[in-house]
């Protein structure tokens, strides 16, 4: 496993780091939320064709004005364990990176 320090120190790429958190369940959640066609039609390398607020909604975070609110969302124990092992916290930004990596993998597989 690559740690948060590995990532921050440039010992692994963004994709290498966040791909270790992606599994079939996360890919399925991403597909179910956005739909296959929408993911495949994203032509921005950072998947910014899909607004950030939608990624936040997928991850269980939402914003009201400038204030972030945490919506009840289930984060499976396996993912929490991986996050702890790598010293990664649970944040809107981190979860969006995980789900965007899942979407990238979906694009590559299709």
C-alpha positions in Angstrom: 0.0 0.0 0.0 1.1 3.5 -0.8 0.7 5.9 2.1 -0.4 9.5 2.2 3.2 10.4 2.7 4.3 8.5 -0.3 1.7 10.4 -2.4 2.6 13.8 -0.9 6.4 13.2 -1.3 5.9 12.2 -5.0 6.7 8.6 -4.6 3.5 7.6 -6.4 1.2 9.3 -8.8 -2.3 10.6 -8.0 -3.8 7.7 -9.9 -1.5 5.1 -8.2 -2.5 6.4 -4.8 -6.2 6.7 -5.3 -6.6 3.6 -7.3 -5.7 1.5 -4.3 -9.1 2.5 -2.8 -11.2 1.6 -5.8 -13.0 -1.8 -5.9 -15.9 -3.2 -7.9 -18.4 -1.9 -5.3 -17.1 1.7 -5.7 -17.2 1.3 -9.5 -20.8 0.1 -9.3 -21.8 3.0 -7.1 -20.2 5.4 -9.6 -22.0 3.7 -12.5 -25.4 3.7 -10.7 -25.1 7.3 -9.7 -24.0 8.9 -13.1 -24.8 6.2 -15.6 -22.4 4.6 -18.1 -23.0 7.0 -20.9 -22.4 10.1 -18.8 -19.1 8.8 -17.6 -18.0 7.6 -21.1 -18.9 11.0 -22.6 -16.7 13.0 -20.1 -14.0 14.5 -22.3 -12.2 16.4 -19.6 -9.2 14.5 -18.1 -10.2 15.6 -14.6 -13.8 14.6 -15.2 -14.9 18.2 -14.5 -17.7 17.9 -17.1 -19.6 16.6 -14.1 -20.0 19.4 -11.5 -18.2 19.0 -8.2 -21.5 19.2 -6.2 -22.6 16.0 -7.9 -19.4 14.2 -7.0 -19.9 15.5 -3.4 -23.4 14.1 -3.4 -22.1 10.7 -4.5 -19.6 10.7 -1.7 -22.0 11.7 1.0 -20.9 15.3 1.4 -23.0 18.3 0.5 -22.6 22.0 0.7 -25.0 24.7 1.8 -23.6 28.0 0.6 -20.0 27.9 1.7 -20.7 25.5 4.6 -20.0 21.8 4.2 -22.5 19.4 5.8 -22.0 15.7 6.1 -25.0 13.7 5.0 -25.6 10.3 6.4 -23.6 8.0 4.2 -22.3 4.6 4.7 -18.5 4.1 4.2 -17.8 0.4 4.1 -15.4 -1.0 6.7 -13.0 -2.2 4.1 -12.5 1.3 2.7 -12.2 2.8 6.2 -9.5 0.3 7.0 -7.6 1.1 3.8 -7.9 4.8 4.5 -6.5 4.3 8.0 -3.7 2.1 6.9 -2.5 4.7 4.4 -3.0 7.6 6.9 -5.7 9.1 4.6 -8.7 10.8 6.3 -12.3 10.8 5.3 -12.9 14.1 3.5 -14.9 15.4 0.6 -11.8 15.9 -1.5 -10.4 12.5 -0.9 -13.6 10.7 -1.5 -14.1 12.6 -4.8 -10.6 11.6 -5.9 -11.5 7.9 -5.2 -14.8 8.1 -7.1 -13.2 10.0 -10.0 -10.5 7.3 -10.2 -13.3 4.7 -10.3 -14.9 6.6 -13.2 -11.5 6.7 -15.0 -11.2 3.0 -14.7 -14.8 2.5 -16.0 -13.8 4.7 -19.0 -10.7 2.6 -19.7 -12.6 -0.7 -19.4 -15.2 0.4 -21.9 
